[in-house]
Amino acid sequence: MDNLINALQETIQFLQDSQDPIYSHLTVAEIIQQLEKELANIKNSQPIDKNRLSLLFAPTGGIQETSIDNGWGQEFLELSSVVDNYL
């Protein structure tokens, strides 16, 4: 789970330096809020919402759209592969 926690925290760091994506229905703030909720679930030994993470990290999902628009698309691919291992 440490790898998942690190990947979610790193994703949040990238998002905090990002602008809202053009083609996503979610704002950066909304994505961060959802990721922070999943981090809290992990830290409190609660189940994570795999569907939510799957949608956020999906190809053409909110995080990928944000990463492409903000120049960290390659990093997104690396982070999403870590997240995918837990889904």
HTML snippet that shows the backbone in 3Dmol.js (N, CA, C, O; Angstrom):
<script src="https://3Dmol.org/build/3Dmol-min.js"></script>
<div id="view" style="width:600px;height:400px;position:relative"></div>
<script>
const pdb = `
ATOM      1  N   MET A   1       0.811  -1.206   0.000  1.00  0.00           N
ATOM      2  CA  MET A   1       0.000   0.000   0.000  1.00  0.00           C
ATOM      3  C   MET A   1       0.856   1.273   0.000  1.00  0.00           C
ATOM      4  O   MET A   1       0.398   2.337  -0.415  1.00  0.00           O
ATOM      5  N   ASP A   2       2.093   1.151   0.465  1.00  0.00           N
ATOM      6  CA  ASP A   2       2.960   2.332   0.482  1.00  0.00           C
ATOM      7  C   ASP A   2       3.168   2.896  -0.918  1.00  0.00           C
ATOM      8  O   ASP A   2       3.211   4.112  -1.101  1.00  0.00           O
ATOM      9  N   ASN A   3       3.299   2.008  -1.911  1.00  0.00           N
ATOM     10  CA  ASN A   3       3.477   2.477  -3.290  1.00  0.00           C
ATOM     11  C   ASN A   3       2.246   3.241  -3.772  1.00  0.00           C
ATOM     12  O   ASN A   3       2.364   4.256  -4.458  1.00  0.00           O
ATOM     13  N   LEU A   4       1.073   2.748  -3.410  1.00  0.00           N
ATOM     14  CA  LEU A   4      -0.160   3.432  -3.801  1.00  0.00           C
ATOM     15  C   LEU A   4      -0.247   4.792  -3.119  1.00  0.00           C
ATOM     16  O   LEU A   4      -0.582   5.788  -3.759  1.00  0.00           O
ATOM     17  N   ILE A   5       0.048   4.837  -1.842  1.00  0.00           N
ATOM     18  CA  ILE A   5       0.026   6.109  -1.111  1.00  0.00           C
ATOM     19  C   ILE A   5       0.987   7.105  -1.756  1.00  0.00           C
ATOM     20  O   ILE A   5       0.632   8.261  -1.984  1.00  0.00           O
ATOM     21  N   ASN A   6       2.190   6.655  -2.044  1.00  0.00           N
ATOM     22  CA  ASN A   6       3.181   7.539  -2.675  1.00  0.00           C
ATOM     23  C   ASN A   6       2.713   8.027  -4.036  1.00  0.00           C
ATOM     24  O   ASN A   6       2.887   9.200  -4.367  1.00  0.00           O
ATOM     25  N   ALA A   7       2.121   7.140  -4.829  1.00  0.00           N
ATOM     26  CA  ALA A   7       1.641   7.527  -6.163  1.00  0.00           C
ATOM     27  C   ALA A   7       0.524   8.554  -6.059  1.00  0.00           C
ATOM     28  O   ALA A   7       0.499   9.514  -6.829  1.00  0.00           O
ATOM     29  N   LEU A   8      -0.396   8.372  -5.124  1.00  0.00           N
ATOM     30  CA  LEU A   8      -1.491   9.332  -4.961  1.00  0.00           C
ATOM     31  C   LEU A   8      -0.965  10.677  -4.457  1.00  0.00           C
ATOM     32  O   LEU A   8      -1.412  11.729  -4.913  1.00  0.00           O
ATOM     33  N   GLN A   9      -0.022  10.643  -3.523  1.00  0.00           N
ATOM     34  CA  GLN A   9       0.552  11.896  -3.025  1.00  0.00           C
ATOM     35  C   GLN A   9       1.324  12.637  -4.109  1.00  0.00           C
ATOM     36  O   GLN A   9       1.243  13.861  -4.213  1.00  0.00           O
ATOM     37  N   GLU A  10       2.073  11.889  -4.914  1.00  0.00           N
ATOM     38  CA  GLU A  10       2.822  12.525  -5.999  1.00  0.00           C
ATOM     39  C   GLU A  10       1.870  13.105  -7.047  1.00  0.00           C
ATOM     40  O   GLU A  10       2.117  14.182  -7.590  1.00  0.00           O
ATOM     41  N   THR A  11       0.793  12.391  -7.322  1.00  0.00           N
ATOM     42  CA  THR A  11      -0.205  12.896  -8.262  1.00  0.00           C
ATOM     43  C   THR A  11      -0.797  14.204  -7.747  1.00  0.00           C
ATOM     44  O   THR A  11      -0.967  15.156  -8.509  1.00  0.00           O
ATOM     45  N   ILE A  12      -1.108  14.248  -6.466  1.00  0.00           N
ATOM     46  CA  ILE A  12      -1.646  15.474  -5.872  1.00  0.00           C
ATOM     47  C   ILE A  12      -0.644  16.616  -6.010  1.00  0.00           C
ATOM     48  O   ILE A  12      -1.034  17.746  -6.303  1.00  0.00           O
ATOM     49  N   GLN A  13       0.635  16.334  -5.803  1.00  0.00           N
ATOM     50  CA  GLN A  13       1.653  17.391  -5.950  1.00  0.00           C
ATOM     51  C   GLN A  13       1.674  17.940  -7.365  1.00  0.00           C
ATOM     52  O   GLN A  13       1.739  19.154  -7.558  1.00  0.00           O
ATOM     53  N   PHE A  14       1.619  17.055  -8.361  1.00  0.00           N
ATOM     54  CA  PHE A  14       1.566  17.524  -9.752  1.00  0.00           C
ATOM     55  C   PHE A  14       0.301  18.349  -9.981  1.00  0.00           C
ATOM     56  O   PHE A  14       0.344  19.398 -10.625  1.00  0.00           O
ATOM     57  N   LEU A  15      -0.816  17.874  -9.454  1.00  0.00           N
ATOM     58  CA  LEU A  15      -2.084  18.569  -9.658  1.00  0.00           C
ATOM     59  C   LEU A  15      -2.079  19.957  -9.029  1.00  0.00           C
ATOM     60  O   LEU A  15      -2.653  20.891  -9.588  1.00  0.00           O
ATOM     61  N   GLN A  16      -1.444  20.099  -7.885  1.00  0.00           N
ATOM     62  CA  GLN A  16      -1.414  21.391  -7.206  1.00  0.00           C
ATOM     63  C   GLN A  16      -0.701  22.459  -8.030  1.00  0.00           C
ATOM     64  O   GLN A  16      -0.948  23.651  -7.845  1.00  0.00           O
ATOM     65  N   ASP A  17       0.172  22.046  -8.928  1.00  0.00           N
ATOM     66  CA  ASP A  17       0.876  22.989  -9.794  1.00  0.00           C
ATOM     67  C   ASP A  17       0.253  23.061 -11.188  1.00  0.00           C
ATOM     68  O   ASP A  17       0.865  23.582 -12.120  1.00  0.00           O
ATOM     69  N   SER A  18      -0.960  22.540 -11.326  1.00  0.00           N
ATOM     70  CA  SER A  18      -1.613  22.451 -12.639  1.00  0.00           C
ATOM     71  C   SER A  18      -2.811  23.381 -12.738  1.00  0.00           C
ATOM     72  O   SER A  18      -3.418  23.783 -11.745  1.00  0.00           O
ATOM     73  N   GLN A  19      -3.116  23.699 -13.981  1.00  0.00           N
ATOM     74  CA  GLN A  19      -4.331  24.454 -14.283  1.00  0.00           C
ATOM     75  C   GLN A  19      -5.425  23.473 -14.679  1.00  0.00           C
ATOM     76  O   GLN A  19      -5.141  22.336 -15.055  1.00  0.00           O
ATOM     77  N   ASP A  20      -6.665  23.912 -14.594  1.00  0.00           N
ATOM     78  CA  ASP A  20      -7.782  23.063 -14.980  1.00  0.00           C
ATOM     79  C   ASP A  20      -7.636  22.630 -16.437  1.00  0.00           C
ATOM     80  O   ASP A  20      -7.271  23.437 -17.292  1.00  0.00           O
ATOM     81  N   PRO A  21      -7.919  21.367 -16.720  1.00  0.00           N
ATOM     82  CA  PRO A  21      -7.798  20.873 -18.092  1.00  0.00           C
ATOM     83  C   PRO A  21      -8.930  21.388 -18.977  1.00  0.00           C
ATOM     84  O   PRO A  21     -10.009  21.742 -18.502  1.00  0.00           O
ATOM     85  N   ILE A  22      -8.652  21.417 -20.249  1.00  0.00           N
ATOM     86  CA  ILE A  22      -9.636  21.908 -21.207  1.00  0.00           C
ATOM     87  C   ILE A  22     -10.775  20.910 -21.396  1.00  0.00           C
ATOM     88  O   ILE A  22     -11.938  21.306 -21.466  1.00  0.00           O
ATOM     89  N   TYR A  23     -10.453  19.626 -21.480  1.00  0.00           N
ATOM     90  CA  TYR A  23     -11.438  18.620 -21.878  1.00  0.00           C
ATOM     91  C   TYR A  23     -11.933  17.723 -20.749  1.00  0.00           C
ATOM     92  O   TYR A  23     -12.544  16.690 -21.021  1.00  0.00           O
ATOM     93  N   SER A  24     -11.694  18.078 -19.515  1.00  0.00           N
ATOM     94  CA  SER A  24     -12.161  17.261 -18.396  1.00  0.00           C
ATOM     95  C   SER A  24     -13.379  17.915 -17.764  1.00  0.00           C
ATOM     96  O   SER A  24     -13.483  19.140 -17.706  1.00  0.00           O
ATOM     97  N   HIS A  25     -14.293  17.086 -17.294  1.00  0.00           N
ATOM     98  CA  HIS A  25     -15.468  17.626 -16.613  1.00  0.00           C
ATOM     99  C   HIS A  25     -15.175  17.926 -15.143  1.00  0.00           C
ATOM    100  O   HIS A  25     -16.017  18.492 -14.445  1.00  0.00           O
ATOM    101  N   LEU A  26     -13.980  17.546 -14.669  1.00  0.00           N
ATOM    102  CA  LEU A  26     -13.570  17.809 -13.294  1.00  0.00           C
ATOM    103  C   LEU A  26     -12.498  18.891 -13.248  1.00  0.00           C
ATOM    104  O   LEU A  26     -11.614  18.937 -14.103  1.00  0.00           O
ATOM    105  N   THR A  27     -12.581  19.749 -12.256  1.00  0.00           N
ATOM    106  CA  THR A  27     -11.530  20.736 -12.054  1.00  0.00           C
ATOM    107  C   THR A  27     -10.372  20.081 -11.305  1.00  0.00           C
ATOM    108  O   THR A  27     -10.516  18.988 -10.757  1.00  0.00           O
ATOM    109  N   VAL A  28      -9.240  20.748 -11.287  1.00  0.00           N
ATOM    110  CA  VAL A  28      -8.093  20.247 -10.535  1.00  0.00           C
ATOM    111  C   VAL A  28      -8.467  20.107  -9.054  1.00  0.00           C
ATOM    112  O   VAL A  28      -8.121  19.110  -8.420  1.00  0.00           O
ATOM    113  N   ALA A  29      -9.161  21.086  -8.510  1.00  0.00           N
ATOM    114  CA  ALA A  29      -9.559  21.045  -7.097  1.00  0.00           C
ATOM    115  C   ALA A  29     -10.444  19.844  -6.806  1.00  0.00           C
ATOM    116  O   ALA A  29     -10.300  19.210  -5.761  1.00  0.00           O
ATOM    117  N   GLU A  30     -11.358  19.521  -7.714  1.00  0.00           N
ATOM    118  CA  GLU A  30     -12.238  18.364  -7.516  1.00  0.00           C
ATOM    119  C   GLU A  30     -11.455  17.055  -7.556  1.00  0.00           C
ATOM    120  O   GLU A  30     -11.719  16.141  -6.775  1.00  0.00           O
ATOM    121  N   ILE A  31     -10.500  16.974  -8.461  1.00  0.00           N
ATOM    122  CA  ILE A  31      -9.675  15.759  -8.552  1.00  0.00           C
ATOM    123  C   ILE A  31      -8.851  15.597  -7.280  1.00  0.00           C
ATOM    124  O   ILE A  31      -8.778  14.503  -6.719  1.00  0.00           O
ATOM    125  N   ILE A  32      -8.232  16.681  -6.825  1.00  0.00           N
ATOM    126  CA  ILE A  32      -7.440  16.622  -5.594  1.00  0.00           C
ATOM    127  C   ILE A  32      -8.315  16.181  -4.422  1.00  0.00           C
ATOM    128  O   ILE A  32      -7.902  15.344  -3.619  1.00  0.00           O
ATOM    129  N   GLN A  33      -9.496  16.729  -4.325  1.00  0.00           N
ATOM    130  CA  GLN A  33     -10.407  16.375  -3.238  1.00  0.00           C
ATOM    131  C   GLN A  33     -10.718  14.873  -3.251  1.00  0.00           C
ATOM    132  O   GLN A  33     -10.736  14.236  -2.199  1.00  0.00           O
ATOM    133  N   GLN A  34     -10.958  14.319  -4.417  1.00  0.00           N
ATOM    134  CA  GLN A  34     -11.262  12.899  -4.519  1.00  0.00           C
ATOM    135  C   GLN A  34     -10.049  12.038  -4.153  1.00  0.00           C
ATOM    136  O   GLN A  34     -10.192  11.013  -3.485  1.00  0.00           O
ATOM    137  N   LEU A  35      -8.870  12.451  -4.586  1.00  0.00           N
ATOM    138  CA  LEU A  35      -7.659  11.698  -4.247  1.00  0.00           C
ATOM    139  C   LEU A  35      -7.360  11.775  -2.752  1.00  0.00           C
ATOM    140  O   LEU A  35      -6.939  10.788  -2.148  1.00  0.00           O
ATOM    141  N   GLU A  36      -7.576  12.936  -2.164  1.00  0.00           N
ATOM    142  CA  GLU A  36      -7.354  13.078  -0.727  1.00  0.00           C
ATOM    143  C   GLU A  36      -8.322  12.208   0.073  1.00  0.00           C
ATOM    144  O   GLU A  36      -7.967  11.683   1.128  1.00  0.00           O
ATOM    145  N   LYS A  37      -9.538  12.059  -0.430  1.00  0.00           N
ATOM    146  CA  LYS A  37     -10.508  11.176   0.229  1.00  0.00           C
ATOM    147  C   LYS A  37     -10.015   9.728   0.203  1.00  0.00           C
ATOM    148  O   LYS A  37     -10.132   9.012   1.197  1.00  0.00           O
ATOM    149  N   GLU A  38      -9.470   9.305  -0.925  1.00  0.00           N
ATOM    150  CA  GLU A  38      -8.959   7.937  -1.018  1.00  0.00           C
ATOM    151  C   GLU A  38      -7.729   7.747  -0.136  1.00  0.00           C
ATOM    152  O   GLU A  38      -7.563   6.689   0.470  1.00  0.00           O
ATOM    153  N   LEU A  39      -6.874   8.748  -0.058  1.00  0.00           N
ATOM    154  CA  LEU A  39      -5.723   8.681   0.854  1.00  0.00           C
ATOM    155  C   LEU A  39      -6.184   8.545   2.300  1.00  0.00           C
ATOM    156  O   LEU A  39      -5.623   7.756   3.061  1.00  0.00           O
ATOM    157  N   ALA A  40      -7.196   9.306   2.679  1.00  0.00           N
ATOM    158  CA  ALA A  40      -7.730   9.218   4.038  1.00  0.00           C
ATOM    159  C   ALA A  40      -8.295   7.827   4.301  1.00  0.00           C
ATOM    160  O   ALA A  40      -8.117   7.284   5.391  1.00  0.00           O
ATOM    161  N   ASN A  41      -8.970   7.249   3.317  1.00  0.00           N
ATOM    162  CA  ASN A  41      -9.503   5.891   3.472  1.00  0.00           C
ATOM    163  C   ASN A  41      -8.377   4.900   3.736  1.00  0.00           C
ATOM    164  O   ASN A  41      -8.485   4.048   4.618  1.00  0.00           O
ATOM    165  N   ILE A  42      -7.309   5.015   2.978  1.00  0.00           N
ATOM    166  CA  ILE A  42      -6.174   4.100   3.150  1.00  0.00           C
ATOM    167  C   ILE A  42      -5.582   4.262   4.545  1.00  0.00           C
ATOM    168  O   ILE A  42      -5.342   3.278   5.245  1.00  0.00           O
ATOM    169  N   LYS A  43      -5.351   5.492   4.936  1.00  0.00           N
ATOM    170  CA  LYS A  43      -4.722   5.757   6.236  1.00  0.00           C
ATOM    171  C   LYS A  43      -5.602   5.335   7.403  1.00  0.00           C
ATOM    172  O   LYS A  43      -5.097   5.036   8.485  1.00  0.00           O
ATOM    173  N   ASN A  44      -6.926   5.308   7.190  1.00  0.00           N
ATOM    174  CA  ASN A  44      -7.858   4.904   8.245  1.00  0.00           C
ATOM    175  C   ASN A  44      -8.299   3.448   8.088  1.00  0.00           C
ATOM    176  O   ASN A  44      -9.279   3.018   8.696  1.00  0.00           O
ATOM    177  N   SER A  45      -7.569   2.702   7.270  1.00  0.00           N
ATOM    178  CA  SER A  45      -7.855   1.279   7.037  1.00  0.00           C
ATOM    179  C   SER A  45      -9.268   1.039   6.519  1.00  0.00           C
ATOM    180  O   SER A  45      -9.891   0.023   6.827  1.00  0.00           O
ATOM    181  N   GLN A  46      -9.756   1.975   5.741  1.00  0.00           N
ATOM    182  CA  GLN A  46     -11.054   1.849   5.098  1.00  0.00           C
ATOM    183  C   GLN A  46     -10.845   1.390   3.658  1.00  0.00           C
ATOM    184  O   GLN A  46      -9.778   1.612   3.087  1.00  0.00           O
ATOM    185  N   PRO A  47     -11.844   0.758   3.071  1.00  0.00           N
ATOM    186  CA  PRO A  47     -11.684   0.338   1.671  1.00  0.00           C
ATOM    187  C   PRO A  47     -11.608   1.547   0.734  1.00  0.00           C
ATOM    188  O   PRO A  47     -12.270   2.563   0.944  1.00  0.00           O
ATOM    189  N   ILE A  48     -10.780   1.405  -0.308  1.00  0.00           N
ATOM    190  CA  ILE A  48     -10.697   2.470  -1.309  1.00  0.00           C
ATOM    191  C   ILE A  48     -11.794   2.251  -2.348  1.00  0.00           C
ATOM    192  O   ILE A  48     -12.272   1.134  -2.546  1.00  0.00           O
ATOM    193  N   ASP A  49     -12.172   3.316  -2.989  1.00  0.00           N
ATOM    194  CA  ASP A  49     -13.163   3.252  -4.061  1.00  0.00           C
ATOM    195  C   ASP A  49     -12.407   2.982  -5.362  1.00  0.00           C
ATOM    196  O   ASP A  49     -11.945   3.907  -6.030  1.00  0.00           O
ATOM    197  N   LYS A  50     -12.291   1.712  -5.704  1.00  0.00           N
ATOM    198  CA  LYS A  50     -11.529   1.327  -6.896  1.00  0.00           C
ATOM    199  C   LYS A  50     -12.144   1.886  -8.162  1.00  0.00           C
ATOM    200  O   LYS A  50     -11.426   2.229  -9.101  1.00  0.00           O
ATOM    201  N   ASN A  51     -13.453   1.983  -8.200  1.00  0.00           N
ATOM    202  CA  ASN A  51     -14.112   2.547  -9.385  1.00  0.00           C
ATOM    203  C   ASN A  51     -13.737   4.015  -9.574  1.00  0.00           C
ATOM    204  O   ASN A  51     -13.479   4.458 -10.693  1.00  0.00           O
ATOM    205  N   ARG A  52     -13.710   4.757  -8.480  1.00  0.00           N
ATOM    206  CA  ARG A  52     -13.349   6.178  -8.557  1.00  0.00           C
ATOM    207  C   ARG A  52     -11.919   6.327  -9.069  1.00  0.00           C
ATOM    208  O   ARG A  52     -11.661   7.102  -9.990  1.00  0.00           O
ATOM    209  N   LEU A  53     -10.989   5.579  -8.468  1.00  0.00           N
ATOM    210  CA  LEU A  53      -9.594   5.670  -8.899  1.00  0.00           C
ATOM    211  C   LEU A  53      -9.437   5.221 -10.338  1.00  0.00           C
ATOM    212  O   LEU A  53      -8.670   5.806 -11.102  1.00  0.00           O
ATOM    213  N   SER A  54     -10.163   4.187 -10.701  1.00  0.00           N
ATOM    214  CA  SER A  54     -10.101   3.679 -12.070  1.00  0.00           C
ATOM    215  C   SER A  54     -10.550   4.749 -13.068  1.00  0.00           C
ATOM    216  O   SER A  54      -9.929   4.921 -14.116  1.00  0.00           O
ATOM    217  N   LEU A  55     -11.614   5.455 -12.747  1.00  0.00           N
ATOM    218  CA  LEU A  55     -12.103   6.518 -13.631  1.00  0.00           C
ATOM    219  C   LEU A  55     -11.146   7.708 -13.674  1.00  0.00           C
ATOM    220  O   LEU A  55     -10.900   8.275 -14.739  1.00  0.00           O
ATOM    221  N   LEU A  56     -10.613   8.081 -12.523  1.00  0.00           N
ATOM    222  CA  LEU A  56      -9.698   9.221 -12.490  1.00  0.00           C
ATOM    223  C   LEU A  56      -8.409   8.957 -13.262  1.00  0.00           C
ATOM    224  O   LEU A  56      -7.888   9.848 -13.931  1.00  0.00           O
ATOM    225  N   PHE A  57      -7.894   7.720 -13.166  1.00  0.00           N
ATOM    226  CA  PHE A  57      -6.627   7.378 -13.800  1.00  0.00           C
ATOM    227  C   PHE A  57      -6.799   6.724 -15.175  1.00  0.00           C
ATOM    228  O   PHE A  57      -5.815   6.319 -15.794  1.00  0.00           O
ATOM    229  N   ALA A  58      -8.021   6.620 -15.647  1.00  0.00           N
ATOM    230  CA  ALA A  58      -8.284   5.979 -16.940  1.00  0.00           C
ATOM    231  C   ALA A  58      -7.727   6.815 -18.094  1.00  0.00           C
ATOM    232  O   ALA A  58      -7.566   8.029 -17.968  1.00  0.00           O
ATOM    233  N   PRO A  59      -7.433   6.152 -19.222  1.00  0.00           N
ATOM    234  CA  PRO A  59      -7.081   6.921 -20.425  1.00  0.00           C
ATOM    235  C   PRO A  59      -8.219   7.897 -20.735  1.00  0.00           C
ATOM    236  O   PRO A  59      -9.392   7.521 -20.738  1.00  0.00           O
ATOM    237  N   THR A  60      -7.869   9.099 -20.985  1.00  0.00           N
ATOM    238  CA  THR A  60      -8.771  10.242 -21.202  1.00  0.00           C
ATOM    239  C   THR A  60      -9.575  10.595 -19.961  1.00  0.00           C
ATOM    240  O   THR A  60     -10.563  11.323 -20.057  1.00  0.00           O
ATOM    241  N   GLY A  61      -9.171  10.092 -18.792  1.00  0.00           N
ATOM    242  CA  GLY A  61      -9.795  10.475 -17.534  1.00  0.00           C
ATOM    243  C   GLY A  61      -9.299  11.843 -17.091  1.00  0.00           C
ATOM    244  O   GLY A  61      -8.441  12.445 -17.737  1.00  0.00           O
ATOM    245  N   GLY A  62      -9.841  12.318 -16.000  1.00  0.00           N
ATOM    246  CA  GLY A  62      -9.530  13.657 -15.519  1.00  0.00           C
ATOM    247  C   GLY A  62      -8.053  13.914 -15.257  1.00  0.00           C
ATOM    248  O   GLY A  62      -7.538  14.989 -15.566  1.00  0.00           O
ATOM    249  N   ILE A  63      -7.375  12.923 -14.684  1.00  0.00           N
ATOM    250  CA  ILE A  63      -5.964  13.139 -14.366  1.00  0.00           C
ATOM    251  C   ILE A  63      -5.114  13.121 -15.626  1.00  0.00           C
ATOM    252  O   ILE A  63      -4.198  13.932 -15.763  1.00  0.00           O
ATOM    253  N   GLN A  64      -5.400  12.211 -16.547  1.00  0.00           N
ATOM    254  CA  GLN A  64      -4.606  12.193 -17.779  1.00  0.00           C
ATOM    255  C   GLN A  64      -4.813  13.477 -18.574  1.00  0.00           C
ATOM    256  O   GLN A  64      -3.854  14.044 -19.098  1.00  0.00           O
ATOM    257  N   GLU A  65      -6.035  13.929 -18.666  1.00  0.00           N
ATOM    258  CA  GLU A  65      -6.299  15.180 -19.391  1.00  0.00           C
ATOM    259  C   GLU A  65      -5.537  16.348 -18.753  1.00  0.00           C
ATOM    260  O   GLU A  65      -4.969  17.188 -19.451  1.00  0.00           O
ATOM    261  N   THR A  66      -5.536  16.384 -17.428  1.00  0.00           N
ATOM    262  CA  THR A  66      -4.821  17.441 -16.712  1.00  0.00           C
ATOM    263  C   THR A  66      -3.321  17.329 -16.959  1.00  0.00           C
ATOM    264  O   THR A  66      -2.649  18.332 -17.198  1.00  0.00           O
ATOM    265  N   SER A  67      -2.799  16.110 -16.900  1.00  0.00           N
ATOM    266  CA  SER A  67      -1.353  15.920 -17.077  1.00  0.00           C
ATOM    267  C   SER A  67      -0.897  16.348 -18.464  1.00  0.00           C
ATOM    268  O   SER A  67       0.150  16.981 -18.608  1.00  0.00           O
ATOM    269  N   ILE A  68      -1.666  16.012 -19.471  1.00  0.00           N
ATOM    270  CA  ILE A  68      -1.306  16.379 -20.843  1.00  0.00           C
ATOM    271  C   ILE A  68      -1.325  17.895 -21.011  1.00  0.00           C
ATOM    272  O   ILE A  68      -0.403  18.478 -21.582  1.00  0.00           O
ATOM    273  N   ASP A  69      -2.383  18.526 -20.507  1.00  0.00           N
ATOM    274  CA  ASP A  69      -2.507  19.984 -20.633  1.00  0.00           C
ATOM    275  C   ASP A  69      -1.432  20.736 -19.856  1.00  0.00           C
ATOM    276  O   ASP A  69      -1.151  21.898 -20.151  1.00  0.00           O
ATOM    277  N   ASN A  70      -0.830  20.082 -18.865  1.00  0.00           N
ATOM    278  CA  ASN A  70       0.118  20.766 -17.990  1.00  0.00           C
ATOM    279  C   ASN A  70       1.541  20.230 -18.085  1.00  0.00           C
ATOM    280  O   ASN A  70       2.389  20.585 -17.267  1.00  0.00           O
ATOM    281  N   GLY A  71       1.812  19.379 -19.074  1.00  0.00           N
ATOM    282  CA  GLY A  71       3.180  18.977 -19.371  1.00  0.00           C
ATOM    283  C   GLY A  71       3.774  17.873 -18.513  1.00  0.00           C
ATOM    284  O   GLY A  71       4.996  17.746 -18.447  1.00  0.00           O
ATOM    285  N   TRP A  72       2.942  17.066 -17.849  1.00  0.00           N
ATOM    286  CA  TRP A  72       3.480  15.940 -17.087  1.00  0.00           C
ATOM    287  C   TRP A  72       2.811  14.622 -17.484  1.00  0.00           C
ATOM    288  O   TRP A  72       2.524  13.767 -16.646  1.00  0.00           O
ATOM    289  N   GLY A  73       2.576  14.492 -18.782  1.00  0.00           N
ATOM    290  CA  GLY A  73       1.944  13.291 -19.317  1.00  0.00           C
ATOM    291  C   GLY A  73       2.757  12.021 -19.090  1.00  0.00           C
ATOM    292  O   GLY A  73       2.187  10.977 -18.774  1.00  0.00           O
ATOM    293  N   GLN A  74       4.065  12.092 -19.245  1.00  0.00           N
ATOM    294  CA  GLN A  74       4.914  10.910 -19.032  1.00  0.00           C
ATOM    295  C   GLN A  74       4.877  10.480 -17.566  1.00  0.00           C
ATOM    296  O   GLN A  74       4.792   9.289 -17.264  1.00  0.00           O
ATOM    297  N   GLU A  75       4.939  11.436 -16.677  1.00  0.00           N
ATOM    298  CA  GLU A  75       4.873  11.128 -15.254  1.00  0.00           C
ATOM    299  C   GLU A  75       3.535  10.493 -14.901  1.00  0.00           C
ATOM    300  O   GLU A  75       3.467   9.596 -14.061  1.00  0.00           O
ATOM    301  N   PHE A  76       2.457  10.970 -15.557  1.00  0.00           N
ATOM    302  CA  PHE A  76       1.141  10.371 -15.342  1.00  0.00           C
ATOM    303  C   PHE A  76       1.166   8.885 -15.679  1.00  0.00           C
ATOM    304  O   PHE A  76       0.629   8.067 -14.932  1.00  0.00           O
ATOM    305  N   LEU A  77       1.783   8.538 -16.792  1.00  0.00           N
ATOM    306  CA  LEU A  77       1.830   7.124 -17.199  1.00  0.00           C
ATOM    307  C   LEU A  77       2.509   6.269 -16.138  1.00  0.00           C
ATOM    308  O   LEU A  77       2.064   5.158 -15.852  1.00  0.00           O
ATOM    309  N   GLU A  78       3.572   6.781 -15.561  1.00  0.00           N
ATOM    310  CA  GLU A  78       4.281   6.042 -14.512  1.00  0.00           C
ATOM    311  C   GLU A  78       3.424   5.914 -13.255  1.00  0.00           C
ATOM    312  O   GLU A  78       3.359   4.842 -12.654  1.00  0.00           O
ATOM    313  N   LEU A  79       2.774   6.994 -12.861  1.00  0.00           N
ATOM    314  CA  LEU A  79       1.932   6.970 -11.667  1.00  0.00           C
ATOM    315  C   LEU A  79       0.715   6.072 -11.870  1.00  0.00           C
ATOM    316  O   LEU A  79       0.334   5.325 -10.969  1.00  0.00           O
ATOM    317  N   SER A  80       0.114   6.145 -13.038  1.00  0.00           N
ATOM    318  CA  SER A  80      -1.078   5.332 -13.284  1.00  0.00           C
ATOM    319  C   SER A  80      -0.751   3.846 -13.306  1.00  0.00           C
ATOM    320  O   SER A  80      -1.592   3.027 -12.933  1.00  0.00           O
ATOM    321  N   SER A  81       0.451   3.483 -13.735  1.00  0.00           N
ATOM    322  CA  SER A  81       0.814   2.064 -13.715  1.00  0.00           C
ATOM    323  C   SER A  81       0.916   1.557 -12.279  1.00  0.00           C
ATOM    324  O   SER A  81       0.579   0.404 -12.012  1.00  0.00           O
ATOM    325  N   VAL A  82       1.371   2.392 -11.356  1.00  0.00           N
ATOM    326  CA  VAL A  82       1.411   2.009  -9.935  1.00  0.00           C
ATOM    327  C   VAL A  82      -0.016   1.845  -9.412  1.00  0.00           C
ATOM    328  O   VAL A  82      -0.323   0.856  -8.746  1.00  0.00           O
ATOM    329  N   VAL A  83      -0.879   2.802  -9.707  1.00  0.00           N
ATOM    330  CA  VAL A  83      -2.262   2.747  -9.242  1.00  0.00           C
ATOM    331  C   VAL A  83      -2.964   1.525  -9.823  1.00  0.00           C
ATOM    332  O   VAL A  83      -3.710   0.844  -9.119  1.00  0.00           O
ATOM    333  N   ASP A  84      -2.730   1.246 -11.094  1.00  0.00           N
ATOM    334  CA  ASP A  84      -3.361   0.091 -11.751  1.00  0.00           C
ATOM    335  C   ASP A  84      -3.050  -1.218 -11.053  1.00  0.00           C
ATOM    336  O   ASP A  84      -3.870  -2.136 -11.069  1.00  0.00           O
ATOM    337  N   ASN A  85      -1.880  -1.321 -10.440  1.00  0.00           N
ATOM    338  CA  ASN A  85      -1.521  -2.544  -9.732  1.00  0.00           C
ATOM    339  C   ASN A  85      -2.411  -2.822  -8.530  1.00  0.00           C
ATOM    340  O   ASN A  85      -2.473  -3.955  -8.054  1.00  0.00           O
ATOM    341  N   TYR A  86      -3.104  -1.797  -8.034  1.00  0.00           N
ATOM    342  CA  TYR A  86      -3.963  -1.951  -6.860  1.00  0.00           C
ATOM    343  C   TYR A  86      -5.439  -2.041  -7.238  1.00  0.00           C
ATOM    344  O   TYR A  86      -6.291  -2.236  -6.371  1.00  0.00           O
ATOM    345  N   LEU A  87      -5.741  -1.901  -8.512  1.00  0.00           N
ATOM    346  CA  LEU A  87      -7.144  -1.921  -8.932  1.00  0.00           C
ATOM    347  C   LEU A  87      -7.585  -3.266  -9.453  1.00  0.00           C
ATOM    348  O   LEU A  87      -8.742  -3.428  -9.842  1.00  0.00           O
TER     349      LEU A  87
END
`;
const viewer = $3Dmol.createViewer("view");
viewer.addModel(pdb, "pdb");
viewer.setStyle({}, {cartoon: {color: "spectrum"}});
viewer.zoomTo();
viewer.render();
</script>
